[in-house]
Amino acid sequence: MTQLGFNAAKKRYNRLLWPAMAIYVAIILGGSWYVDEGTTPQWIAALIAIASALPVAATIWGIVRWMEETDEYTRMRHMKAFVRGSAVVMSAVFIVGFLQLFEVVENFEIFWFGPAFFLAYGLFACVPMMFGKTV
């Protein structure tokens, strides 16, 4: 684990984030245009689906790498937010899973847990700072 300066770590993170998000948008737009339900072979749709997820996975690993490369204060603050966001989303996964298992709710689109994680992580990173709590 190499500790870089905050600015160097942020530049390295941005060099990964913005191209990954541009690729993600291109794949989503191109894939939604190309894939026609019922006529596109399933293997092509599967490849487009996997390709759509890879930039997001790269971004998540980029966040983890960025946290490892920054100073102790930033690392602690974001690791806590990351873990708390993960705990909230994993709790929701189990709750929804058991509600489905016992047929209390219909099937839920699992895709929405990804954006829920980023929302929870962002809130846990930002909200404490708004109330003066730094760690």
N, CA, C and O atoms as a GROMACS GRO file, in nm:
protein
  540
    1MET      N    1   0.085  -0.118   0.000
    1MET     CA    2   0.000   0.000   0.000
    1MET      C    3   0.089   0.124   0.000
    1MET      O    4   0.163   0.149   0.095
    2THR      N    5   0.080   0.197  -0.106
    2THR     CA    6   0.159   0.318  -0.121
    2THR      C    7   0.073   0.438  -0.085
    2THR      O    8  -0.039   0.453  -0.134
    3GLN      N    9   0.126   0.523   0.001
    3GLN     CA   10   0.052   0.643   0.035
    3GLN      C   11   0.102   0.757  -0.053
    3GLN      O   12   0.218   0.795  -0.048
    4LEU      N   13   0.013   0.810  -0.133
    4LEU     CA   14   0.044   0.924  -0.217
    4LEU      C   15  -0.009   1.048  -0.148
    4LEU      O   16  -0.082   1.038  -0.049
    5GLY      N   17   0.026   1.162  -0.197
    5GLY     CA   18  -0.036   1.283  -0.148
    5GLY      C   19  -0.182   1.284  -0.190
    5GLY      O   20  -0.221   1.216  -0.284
    6PHE      N   21  -0.263   1.362  -0.120
    6PHE     CA   22  -0.407   1.366  -0.149
    6PHE      C   23  -0.432   1.404  -0.294
    6PHE      O   24  -0.513   1.340  -0.361
    7ASN      N   25  -0.364   1.507  -0.343
    7ASN     CA   26  -0.387   1.552  -0.481
    7ASN      C   27  -0.344   1.446  -0.583
    7ASN      O   28  -0.412   1.427  -0.684
    8ALA      N   29  -0.232   1.379  -0.559
    8ALA     CA   30  -0.186   1.275  -0.651
    8ALA      C   31  -0.284   1.158  -0.653
    8ALA      O   32  -0.314   1.104  -0.760
    9ALA      N   33  -0.334   1.119  -0.537
    9ALA     CA   34  -0.431   1.010  -0.529
    9ALA      C   35  -0.561   1.049  -0.600
    9ALA      O   36  -0.621   0.967  -0.669
   10LYS      N   37  -0.603   1.172  -0.582
   10LYS     CA   38  -0.726   1.218  -0.646
   10LYS      C   39  -0.710   1.223  -0.798
   10LYS      O   40  -0.802   1.185  -0.870
   11LYS      N   41  -0.595   1.269  -0.847
   11LYS     CA   42  -0.570   1.270  -0.991
   11LYS      C   43  -0.572   1.129  -1.047
   11LYS      O   44  -0.630   1.104  -1.153
   12ARG      N   45  -0.510   1.036  -0.976
   12ARG     CA   46  -0.508   0.897  -1.021
   12ARG      C   47  -0.649   0.839  -1.024
   12ARG      O   48  -0.685   0.766  -1.117
   13TYR      N   49  -0.729   0.872  -0.923
   13TYR     CA   50  -0.868   0.827  -0.918
   13TYR      C   51  -0.947   0.887  -1.035
   13TYR      O   52  -1.023   0.815  -1.100
   14ASN      N   53  -0.930   1.015  -1.062
   14ASN     CA   54  -1.003   1.080  -1.171
   14ASN      C   55  -0.963   1.026  -1.307
   14ASN      O   56  -1.046   1.020  -1.398
   15ARG      N   57  -0.836   0.986  -1.322
   15ARG     CA   58  -0.792   0.925  -1.449
   15ARG      C   59  -0.860   0.791  -1.473
   15ARG      O   60  -0.869   0.746  -1.587
   16LEU      N   61  -0.907   0.727  -1.368
   16LEU     CA   62  -0.983   0.603  -1.383
   16LEU      C   63  -1.132   0.632  -1.395
   16LEU      O   64  -1.201   0.575  -1.480
   17LEU      N   65  -1.183   0.721  -1.310
   17LEU     CA   66  -1.327   0.744  -1.301
   17LEU      C   67  -1.388   0.796  -1.430
   17LEU      O   68  -1.482   0.735  -1.482
   18TRP      N   69  -1.336   0.906  -1.482
   18TRP     CA   70  -1.402   0.970  -1.596
   18TRP      C   71  -1.400   0.885  -1.722
   18TRP      O   72  -1.503   0.876  -1.789
   19PRO      N   73  -1.289   0.822  -1.759
   19PRO     CA   74  -1.298   0.731  -1.875
   19PRO      C   75  -1.392   0.612  -1.850
   19PRO      O   76  -1.465   0.571  -1.940
   20ALA      N   77  -1.391   0.558  -1.727
   20ALA     CA   78  -1.481   0.446  -1.696
   20ALA      C   79  -1.626   0.488  -1.709
   20ALA      O   80  -1.708   0.413  -1.762
   21MET      N   81  -1.660   0.608  -1.662
   21MET     CA   82  -1.798   0.654  -1.672
   21MET      C   83  -1.837   0.687  -1.816
   21MET      O   84  -1.951   0.666  -1.855
   22ALA      N   85  -1.742   0.738  -1.895
   22ALA     CA   86  -1.770   0.763  -2.038
   22ALA      C   87  -1.796   0.630  -2.110
   22ALA      O   88  -1.888   0.620  -2.191
   23ILE      N   89  -1.715   0.530  -2.081
   23ILE     CA   90  -1.734   0.398  -2.141
   23ILE      C   91  -1.868   0.340  -2.096
   23ILE      O   92  -1.940   0.282  -2.176
   24TYR      N   93  -1.900   0.356  -1.967
   24TYR     CA   94  -2.027   0.306  -1.913
   24TYR      C   95  -2.146   0.368  -1.988
   24TYR      O   96  -2.236   0.297  -2.031
   25VAL      N   97  -2.144   0.500  -2.002
   25VAL     CA   98  -2.254   0.568  -2.071
   25VAL      C   99  -2.263   0.521  -2.216
   25VAL      O  100  -2.373   0.497  -2.266
   26ALA      N  101  -2.149   0.508  -2.284
   26ALA     CA  102  -2.149   0.462  -2.422
   26ALA      C  103  -2.207   0.322  -2.434
   26ALA      O  104  -2.286   0.294  -2.525
   27ILE      N  105  -2.168   0.234  -2.343
   27ILE     CA  106  -2.219   0.095  -2.348
   27ILE      C  107  -2.369   0.092  -2.318
   27ILE      O  108  -2.444   0.022  -2.386
   28ILE      N  109  -2.412   0.169  -2.219
   28ILE     CA  110  -2.554   0.172  -2.184
   28ILE      C  111  -2.637   0.225  -2.300
   28ILE      O  112  -2.737   0.164  -2.339
   29LEU      N  113  -2.596   0.338  -2.357
   29LEU     CA  114  -2.671   0.396  -2.469
   29LEU      C  115  -2.666   0.306  -2.592
   29LEU      O  116  -2.769   0.280  -2.654
   30GLY      N  117  -2.546   0.259  -2.627
   30GLY     CA  118  -2.533   0.171  -2.743
   30GLY      C  119  -2.605   0.038  -2.722
   30GLY      O  120  -2.671  -0.012  -2.813
   31GLY      N  121  -2.592  -0.017  -2.604
   31GLY     CA  122  -2.657  -0.145  -2.576
   31GLY      C  123  -2.808  -0.135  -2.577
   31GLY      O  124  -2.875  -0.224  -2.629
   32SER      N  125  -2.861  -0.028  -2.519
   32SER     CA  126  -3.007  -0.013  -2.518
   32SER      C  127  -3.060   0.012  -2.659
   32SER      O  128  -3.174  -0.025  -2.690
   33TRP      N  129  -2.980   0.073  -2.744
   33TRP     CA  130  -3.020   0.094  -2.883
   33TRP      C  131  -3.010  -0.037  -2.962
   33TRP      O  132  -3.098  -0.067  -3.043
   34TYR      N  133  -2.904  -0.115  -2.937
   34TYR     CA  134  -2.878  -0.235  -3.016
   34TYR      C  135  -2.965  -0.354  -2.974
   34TYR      O  136  -3.017  -0.426  -3.059
   35VAL      N  137  -2.980  -0.374  -2.844
   35VAL     CA  138  -3.050  -0.493  -2.795
   35VAL      C  139  -3.201  -0.474  -2.812
   35VAL      O  140  -3.260  -0.380  -2.759
   36ASP      N  141  -3.259  -0.565  -2.888
   36ASP     CA  142  -3.404  -0.565  -2.909
   36ASP      C  143  -3.458  -0.693  -2.846
   36ASP      O  144  -3.420  -0.803  -2.886
   37GLU      N  145  -3.545  -0.676  -2.749
   37GLU     CA  146  -3.596  -0.792  -2.677
   37GLU      C  147  -3.664  -0.889  -2.772
   37GLU      O  148  -3.754  -0.852  -2.848
   38GLY      N  149  -3.621  -1.012  -2.768
   38GLY     CA  150  -3.682  -1.116  -2.849
   38GLY      C  151  -3.608  -1.144  -2.979
   38GLY      O  152  -3.620  -1.254  -3.033
   39THR      N  153  -3.531  -1.046  -3.032
   39THR     CA  154  -3.461  -1.070  -3.159
   39THR      C  155  -3.309  -1.078  -3.143
   39THR      O  156  -3.242  -1.146  -3.221
   40THR      N  157  -3.254  -1.009  -3.044
   40THR     CA  158  -3.109  -1.013  -3.022
   40THR      C  159  -3.073  -1.146  -2.955
   40THR      O  160  -3.137  -1.185  -2.857
   41PRO      N  161  -2.971  -1.214  -3.006
   41PRO     CA  162  -2.929  -1.339  -2.940
   41PRO      C  163  -2.893  -1.313  -2.793
   41PRO      O  164  -2.836  -1.210  -2.758
   42GLN      N  165  -2.927  -1.409  -2.711
   42GLN     CA  166  -2.907  -1.392  -2.567
   42GLN      C  167  -2.761  -1.375  -2.531
   42GLN      O  168  -2.729  -1.303  -2.437
   43TRP      N  169  -2.672  -1.439  -2.603
   43TRP     CA  170  -2.530  -1.427  -2.571
   43TRP      C  171  -2.479  -1.285  -2.597
   43TRP      O  172  -2.391  -1.237  -2.526
   44ILE      N  173  -2.533  -1.218  -2.697
   44ILE     CA  174  -2.493  -1.079  -2.723
   44ILE      C  175  -2.547  -0.989  -2.612
   44ILE      O  176  -2.476  -0.901  -2.563
   45ALA      N  177  -2.672  -1.011  -2.573
   45ALA     CA  178  -2.729  -0.932  -2.463
   45ALA      C  179  -2.650  -0.955  -2.335
   45ALA      O  180  -2.629  -0.861  -2.258
   46ALA      N  181  -2.607  -1.080  -2.311
   46ALA     CA  182  -2.528  -1.110  -2.192
   46ALA      C  183  -2.394  -1.039  -2.195
   46ALA      O  184  -2.349  -0.985  -2.094
   47LEU      N  185  -2.328  -1.038  -2.312
   47LEU     CA  186  -2.201  -0.967  -2.324
   47LEU      C  187  -2.217  -0.817  -2.299
   47LEU      O  188  -2.132  -0.756  -2.234
   48ILE      N  189  -2.324  -0.758  -2.351
   48ILE     CA  190  -2.348  -0.616  -2.330
   48ILE      C  191  -2.378  -0.589  -2.182
   48ILE      O  192  -2.333  -0.488  -2.128
   49ALA      N  193  -2.452  -0.678  -2.119
   49ALA     CA  194  -2.482  -0.662  -1.977
   49ALA      C  195  -2.354  -0.668  -1.892
   49ALA      O  196  -2.334  -0.586  -1.802
   50ILE      N  197  -2.269  -0.764  -1.922
   50ILE     CA  198  -2.142  -0.776  -1.848
   50ILE      C  199  -2.053  -0.656  -1.876
   50ILE      O  200  -1.990  -0.602  -1.785
   51ALA      N  201  -2.047  -0.615  -2.001
   51ALA     CA  202  -1.967  -0.497  -2.038
   51ALA      C  203  -2.017  -0.372  -1.967
   51ALA      O  204  -1.938  -0.284  -1.934
   52SER      N  205  -2.147  -0.363  -1.944
   52SER     CA  206  -2.204  -0.247  -1.873
   52SER      C  207  -2.160  -0.245  -1.727
   52SER      O  208  -2.142  -0.138  -1.669
   53ALA      N  209  -2.142  -0.361  -1.668
   53ALA     CA  210  -2.107  -0.369  -1.527
   53ALA      C  211  -1.958  -0.347  -1.502
   53ALA      O  212  -1.921  -0.303  -1.393
   54LEU      N  213  -1.874  -0.378  -1.599
   54LEU     CA  214  -1.730  -0.369  -1.578
   54LEU      C  215  -1.680  -0.228  -1.543
   54LEU      O  216  -1.597  -0.216  -1.453
   55PRO      N  217  -1.726  -0.120  -1.610
   55PRO     CA  218  -1.680   0.013  -1.569
   55PRO      C  219  -1.724   0.050  -1.427
   55PRO      O  220  -1.652   0.122  -1.357
   56VAL      N  221  -1.839   0.002  -1.385
   56VAL     CA  222  -1.884   0.029  -1.248
   56VAL      C  223  -1.796  -0.045  -1.149
   56VAL      O  224  -1.758   0.010  -1.046
   57ALA      N  225  -1.763  -0.170  -1.180
   57ALA     CA  226  -1.673  -0.246  -1.094
   57ALA      C  227  -1.536  -0.180  -1.087
   57ALA      O  228  -1.476  -0.173  -0.980
   58ALA      N  229  -1.487  -0.131  -1.200
   58ALA     CA  230  -1.358  -0.060  -1.201
   58ALA      C  231  -1.365   0.064  -1.113
   58ALA      O  232  -1.268   0.097  -1.044
   59THR      N  233  -1.477   0.134  -1.117
   59THR     CA  234  -1.493   0.254  -1.035
   59THR      C  235  -1.492   0.219  -0.887
   59THR      O  236  -1.431   0.290  -0.807
   60ILE      N  237  -1.560   0.112  -0.850
   60ILE     CA  238  -1.561   0.070  -0.708
   60ILE      C  239  -1.419   0.038  -0.664
   60ILE      O  240  -1.377   0.080  -0.556
   61TRP      N  241  -1.345  -0.037  -0.745
   61TRP     CA  242  -1.206  -0.068  -0.709
   61TRP      C  243  -1.121   0.057  -0.709
   61TRP      O  244  -1.026   0.067  -0.631
   62GLY      N  245  -1.153   0.152  -0.794
   62GLY     CA  246  -1.083   0.280  -0.794
   62GLY      C  247  -1.105   0.356  -0.665
   62GLY      O  248  -1.014   0.420  -0.613
   63ILE      N  249  -1.227   0.349  -0.613
   63ILE     CA  250  -1.257   0.413  -0.484
   63ILE      C  251  -1.175   0.349  -0.374
   63ILE      O  252  -1.117   0.419  -0.291
   64VAL      N  253  -1.170   0.216  -0.374
   64VAL     CA  254  -1.092   0.145  -0.272
   64VAL      C  255  -0.944   0.181  -0.283
   64VAL      O  256  -0.878   0.206  -0.182
   65ARG      N  257  -0.891   0.183  -0.405
   65ARG     CA  258  -0.751   0.219  -0.425
   65ARG      C  259  -0.725   0.363  -0.379
   65ARG      O  260  -0.624   0.390  -0.314
   66TRP      N  261  -0.817   0.454  -0.413
   66TRP     CA  262  -0.802   0.593  -0.371
   66TRP      C  263  -0.797   0.603  -0.217
   66TRP      O  264  -0.716   0.677  -0.162
   67MET      N  265  -0.885   0.528  -0.150
   67MET     CA  266  -0.885   0.531  -0.004
   67MET      C  267  -0.754   0.478   0.053
   67MET      O  268  -0.705   0.530   0.153
   68GLU      N  269  -0.697   0.377  -0.010
   68GLU     CA  270  -0.570   0.321   0.038
   68GLU      C  271  -0.454   0.417   0.018
   68GLU      O  272  -0.357   0.413   0.094
   69GLU      N  273  -0.462   0.502  -0.082
   69GLU     CA  274  -0.350   0.589  -0.117
   69GLU      C  275  -0.354   0.726  -0.049
   69GLU      O  276  -0.258   0.802  -0.061
   70THR      N  277  -0.460   0.757   0.022
   70THR     CA  278  -0.470   0.889   0.085
   70THR      C  279  -0.420   0.883   0.229
   70THR      O  280  -0.378   0.778   0.278
   71ASP      N  281  -0.426   0.996   0.295
   71ASP     CA  282  -0.380   1.003   0.433
   71ASP      C  283  -0.476   0.930   0.526
   71ASP      O  284  -0.586   0.892   0.487
   72GLU      N  285  -0.432   0.911   0.650
   72GLU     CA  286  -0.508   0.832   0.747
   72GLU      C  287  -0.646   0.891   0.776
   72GLU      O  288  -0.744   0.818   0.790
   73TYR      N  289  -0.654   1.022   0.786
   73TYR     CA  290  -0.782   1.087   0.816
   73TYR      C  291  -0.883   1.062   0.705
   73TYR      O  292  -0.996   1.020   0.732
   74THR      N  293  -0.844   1.087   0.581
   74THR     CA  294  -0.934   1.067   0.468
   74THR      C  295  -0.971   0.920   0.454
   74THR      O  296  -1.086   0.885   0.429
   75ARG      N  297  -0.871   0.834   0.472
   75ARG     CA  298  -0.895   0.690   0.464
   75ARG      C  299  -0.998   0.647   0.568
   75ARG      O  300  -1.093   0.575   0.535
   76MET      N  301  -0.981   0.690   0.692
   76MET     CA  302  -1.073   0.650   0.798
   76MET      C  303  -1.214   0.701   0.770
   76MET      O  304  -1.312   0.628   0.786
   77ARG      N  305  -1.224   0.826   0.729
   77ARG     CA  306  -1.356   0.885   0.704
   77ARG      C  307  -1.429   0.811   0.592
   77ARG      O  308  -1.547   0.781   0.605
   78HIS      N  309  -1.359   0.782   0.483
   78HIS     CA  310  -1.425   0.715   0.371
   78HIS      C  311  -1.443   0.566   0.394
   78HIS      O  312  -1.541   0.508   0.346
   79MET      N  313  -1.351   0.503   0.464
   79MET     CA  314  -1.370   0.360   0.496
   79MET      C  315  -1.495   0.342   0.584
   79MET      O  316  -1.573   0.249   0.563
   80LYS      N  317  -1.511   0.431   0.682
   80LYS     CA  318  -1.631   0.422   0.766
   80LYS      C  319  -1.757   0.441   0.682
   80LYS      O  320  -1.854   0.367   0.700
   81ALA      N  321  -1.757   0.539   0.592
   81ALA     CA  322  -1.874   0.563   0.508
   81ALA      C  323  -1.898   0.444   0.415
   81ALA      O  324  -2.012   0.404   0.394
   82PHE      N  325  -1.791   0.389   0.358
   82PHE     CA  326  -1.800   0.275   0.268
   82PHE      C  327  -1.859   0.154   0.340
   82PHE      O  328  -1.949   0.087   0.289
   83VAL      N  329  -1.808   0.127   0.458
   83VAL     CA  330  -1.855   0.012   0.535
   83VAL      C  331  -2.000   0.033   0.581
   83VAL      O  332  -2.081  -0.059   0.574
   84ARG      N  333  -2.032   0.152   0.627
   84ARG     CA  334  -2.169   0.179   0.671
   84ARG      C  335  -2.267   0.173   0.555
   84ARG      O  336  -2.377   0.119   0.569
   85GLY      N  337  -2.228   0.228   0.441
   85GLY     CA  338  -2.313   0.219   0.323
   85GLY      C  339  -2.334   0.074   0.282
   85GLY      O  340  -2.445   0.034   0.246
   86SER      N  341  -2.226  -0.004   0.287
   86SER     CA  342  -2.236  -0.147   0.254
   86SER      C  343  -2.327  -0.219   0.354
   86SER      O  344  -2.406  -0.304   0.314
   87ALA      N  345  -2.316  -0.186   0.481
   87ALA     CA  346  -2.399  -0.251   0.583
   87ALA      C  347  -2.547  -0.221   0.562
   87ALA      O  348  -2.632  -0.309   0.576
   88VAL      N  349  -2.578  -0.096   0.528
   88VAL     CA  350  -2.718  -0.060   0.504
   88VAL      C  351  -2.772  -0.137   0.384
   88VAL      O  352  -2.882  -0.193   0.390
   89VAL      N  353  -2.696  -0.141   0.275
   89VAL     CA  354  -2.742  -0.208   0.154
   89VAL      C  355  -2.750  -0.359   0.174
   89VAL      O  356  -2.846  -0.422   0.129
   90MET      N  357  -2.651  -0.418   0.241
   90MET     CA  358  -2.657  -0.562   0.266
   90MET      C  359  -2.774  -0.598   0.357
   90MET      O  360  -2.837  -0.702   0.339
   91SER      N  361  -2.803  -0.513   0.454
   91SER     CA  362  -2.921  -0.536   0.538
   91SER      C  363  -3.048  -0.534   0.453
   91SER      O  364  -3.136  -0.617   0.470
   92ALA      N  365  -3.055  -0.436   0.361
   92ALA     CA  366  -3.172  -0.428   0.273
   92ALA      C  367  -3.181  -0.550   0.181
   92ALA      O  368  -3.291  -0.598   0.153
   93VAL      N  369  -3.066  -0.600   0.135
   93VAL     CA  370  -3.066  -0.720   0.050
   93VAL      C  371  -3.127  -0.838   0.126
   93VAL      O  372  -3.210  -0.910   0.071
   94PHE      N  373  -3.087  -0.857   0.250
   94PHE     CA  374  -3.141  -0.968   0.328
   94PHE      C  375  -3.289  -0.947   0.360
   94PHE      O  376  -3.367  -1.042   0.352
   95ILE      N  377  -3.328  -0.826   0.394
   95ILE     CA  378  -3.469  -0.800   0.424
   95ILE      C  379  -3.555  -0.827   0.301
   95ILE      O  380  -3.656  -0.898   0.310
   96VAL      N  381  -3.516  -0.771   0.187
   96VAL     CA  382  -3.594  -0.793   0.064
   96VAL      C  383  -3.591  -0.940   0.025
   96VAL      O  384  -3.692  -0.994  -0.018
   97GLY      N  385  -3.475  -1.004   0.039
   97GLY     CA  386  -3.465  -1.147   0.007
   97GLY      C  387  -3.560  -1.232   0.089
   97GLY      O  388  -3.628  -1.319   0.035
   98PHE      N  389  -3.566  -1.208   0.219
   98PHE     CA  390  -3.657  -1.286   0.303
   98PHE      C  391  -3.803  -1.251   0.277
   98PHE      O  392  -3.890  -1.338   0.284
   99LEU      N  393  -3.831  -1.124   0.248
   99LEU     CA  394  -3.968  -1.087   0.212
   99LEU      C  395  -4.012  -1.158   0.084
   99LEU      O  396  -4.127  -1.199   0.071
  100GLN      N  397  -3.919  -1.174  -0.011
  100GLN     CA  398  -3.950  -1.249  -0.133
  100GLN      C  399  -3.964  -1.398  -0.104
  100GLN      O  400  -4.052  -1.464  -0.156
  101LEU      N  401  -3.875  -1.450  -0.019
  101LEU     CA  402  -3.877  -1.592   0.015
  101LEU      C  403  -4.011  -1.632   0.077
  101LEU      O  404  -4.065  -1.739   0.048
  102PHE      N  405  -4.064  -1.545   0.164
  102PHE     CA  406  -4.191  -1.574   0.229
  102PHE      C  407  -4.309  -1.515   0.153
  102PHE      O  408  -4.421  -1.506   0.205
  103GLU      N  409  -4.283  -1.475   0.029
  103GLU     CA  410  -4.386  -1.427  -0.063
  103GLU      C  411  -4.467  -1.311  -0.008
  103GLU      O  412  -4.588  -1.303  -0.029
  104VAL      N  413  -4.400  -1.221   0.062
  104VAL     CA  414  -4.465  -1.101   0.114
  104VAL      C  415  -4.462  -0.992   0.006
  104VAL      O  416  -4.556  -0.914  -0.007
  105VAL      N  417  -4.354  -0.989  -0.070
  105VAL     CA  418  -4.341  -0.891  -0.179
  105VAL      C  419  -4.310  -0.965  -0.309
  105VAL      O  420  -4.261  -1.078  -0.308
  106GLU      N  421  -4.339  -0.900  -0.418
  106GLU     CA  422  -4.306  -0.954  -0.550
  106GLU      C  423  -4.155  -0.943  -0.571
  106GLU      O  424  -4.083  -0.885  -0.490
  107ASN      N  425  -4.109  -1.000  -0.679
  107ASN     CA  426  -3.966  -0.988  -0.712
  107ASN      C  427  -3.926  -0.843  -0.726
  107ASN      O  428  -4.000  -0.762  -0.783
  108PHE      N  429  -3.810  -0.811  -0.674
  108PHE     CA  430  -3.757  -0.675  -0.673
  108PHE      C  431  -3.637  -0.672  -0.766
  108PHE      O  432  -3.554  -0.762  -0.764
  109GLU      N  433  -3.628  -0.569  -0.846
  109GLU     CA  434  -3.515  -0.556  -0.937
  109GLU      C  435  -3.387  -0.537  -0.856
  109GLU      O  436  -3.368  -0.432  -0.793
  110ILE      N  437  -3.300  -0.635  -0.856
  110ILE     CA  438  -3.178  -0.631  -0.777
  110ILE      C  439  -3.083  -0.521  -0.822
  110ILE      O  440  -2.998  -0.477  -0.746
  111PHE      N  441  -3.098  -0.475  -0.946
  111PHE     CA  442  -3.014  -0.368  -0.998
  111PHE      C  443  -3.012  -0.247  -0.907
  111PHE      O  444  -2.909  -0.181  -0.895
  112TRP      N  445  -3.122  -0.215  -0.845
  112TRP     CA  446  -3.134  -0.092  -0.766
  112TRP      C  447  -3.050  -0.093  -0.638
  112TRP      O  448  -3.034   0.012  -0.575
  113PHE      N  449  -2.997  -0.208  -0.600
  113PHE     CA  450  -2.910  -0.211  -0.482
  113PHE      C  451  -2.776  -0.143  -0.510
  113PHE      O  452  -2.714  -0.090  -0.417
  114GLY      N  453  -2.730  -0.144  -0.634
  114GLY     CA  454  -2.606  -0.076  -0.670
  114GLY      C  455  -2.616   0.074  -0.649
  114GLY      O  456  -2.535   0.131  -0.575
  115PRO      N  457  -2.712   0.141  -0.714
  115PRO     CA  458  -2.729   0.284  -0.688
  115PRO      C  459  -2.759   0.315  -0.541
  115PRO      O  460  -2.719   0.420  -0.490
  116ALA      N  461  -2.829   0.223  -0.473
  116ALA     CA  462  -2.856   0.244  -0.331
  116ALA      C  463  -2.726   0.246  -0.250
  116ALA      O  464  -2.713   0.324  -0.155
  117PHE      N  465  -2.630   0.161  -0.288
  117PHE     CA  466  -2.501   0.161  -0.220
  117PHE      C  467  -2.430   0.295  -0.238
  117PHE      O  468  -2.382   0.354  -0.141
  118PHE      N  469  -2.424   0.343  -0.362
  118PHE     CA  470  -2.355   0.470  -0.387
  118PHE      C  471  -2.424   0.585  -0.314
  118PHE      O  472  -2.358   0.676  -0.264
  119LEU      N  473  -2.556   0.582  -0.308
  119LEU     CA  474  -2.629   0.685  -0.233
  119LEU      C  475  -2.597   0.676  -0.084
  119LEU      O  476  -2.568   0.777  -0.021
  120ALA      N  477  -2.601   0.555  -0.028
  120ALA     CA  478  -2.572   0.538   0.115
  120ALA      C  479  -2.428   0.577   0.147
  120ALA      O  480  -2.402   0.644   0.247
  121TYR      N  481  -2.335   0.536   0.063
  121TYR     CA  482  -2.193   0.572   0.082
  121TYR      C  483  -2.177   0.724   0.079
  121TYR      O  484  -2.109   0.781   0.165
  122GLY      N  485  -2.238   0.787  -0.018
  122GLY     CA  486  -2.229   0.933  -0.028
  122GLY      C  487  -2.289   1.004   0.092
  122GLY      O  488  -2.233   1.101   0.142
  123LEU      N  489  -2.403   0.955   0.137
  123LEU     CA  490  -2.467   1.017   0.254
  123LEU      C  491  -2.382   1.000   0.379
  123LEU      O  492  -2.365   1.094   0.457
  124PHE      N  493  -2.330   0.878   0.400
  124PHE     CA  494  -2.247   0.855   0.518
  124PHE      C  495  -2.115   0.932   0.511
  124PHE      O  496  -2.055   0.960   0.615
  125ALA      N  497  -2.070   0.965   0.390
  125ALA     CA  498  -1.947   1.044   0.377
  125ALA      C  499  -1.974   1.193   0.398
  125ALA      O  500  -1.890   1.263   0.454
  126CYS      N  501  -2.090   1.241   0.355
  126CYS     CA  502  -2.117   1.386   0.356
  126CYS      C  503  -2.194   1.435   0.478
  126CYS      O  504  -2.161   1.539   0.534
  127VAL      N  505  -2.296   1.361   0.519
  127VAL     CA  506  -2.385   1.410   0.625
  127VAL      C  507  -2.311   1.436   0.756
  127VAL      O  508  -2.335   1.540   0.818
  128PRO      N  509  -2.222   1.346   0.802
  128PRO     CA  510  -2.153   1.378   0.928
  128PRO      C  511  -2.074   1.509   0.920
  128PRO      O  512  -2.065   1.582   1.019
  129MET      N  513  -2.017   1.538   0.804
  129MET     CA  514  -1.941   1.662   0.787
  129MET      C  515  -2.032   1.785   0.800
  129MET      O  516  -1.989   1.891   0.845
  130MET      N  517  -2.158   1.770   0.760
  130MET     CA  518  -2.252   1.882   0.766
  130MET      C  519  -2.286   1.917   0.910
  130MET      O  520  -2.324   2.030   0.940
  131PHE      N  521  -2.273   1.819   0.998
  131PHE     CA  522  -2.307   1.842   1.138
  131PHE      C  523  -2.183   1.858   1.226
  131PHE      O  524  -2.192   1.851   1.348
  132GLY      N  525  -2.068   1.877   1.163
  132GLY     CA  526  -1.947   1.905   1.236
  132GLY      C  527  -1.872   1.784   1.286
  132GLY      O  528  -1.767   1.799   1.350
  133LYS      N  529  -1.923   1.664   1.260
  133LYS     CA  530  -1.854   1.542   1.301
  133LYS      C  531  -1.755   1.504   1.192
  133LYS      O  532  -1.795   1.480   1.078
  134THR      N  533  -1.629   1.497   1.223
  134THR     CA  534  -1.528   1.474   1.122
  134THR      C  535  -1.486   1.329   1.110
  134THR      O  536  -1.443   1.288   1.002
  135VAL      N  537  -1.496   1.248   1.214
  135VAL     CA  538  -1.460   1.107   1.205
  135VAL      C  539  -1.564   1.022   1.273
  135VAL      O  540  -1.551   0.900   1.276
   0.00000   0.00000   0.00000
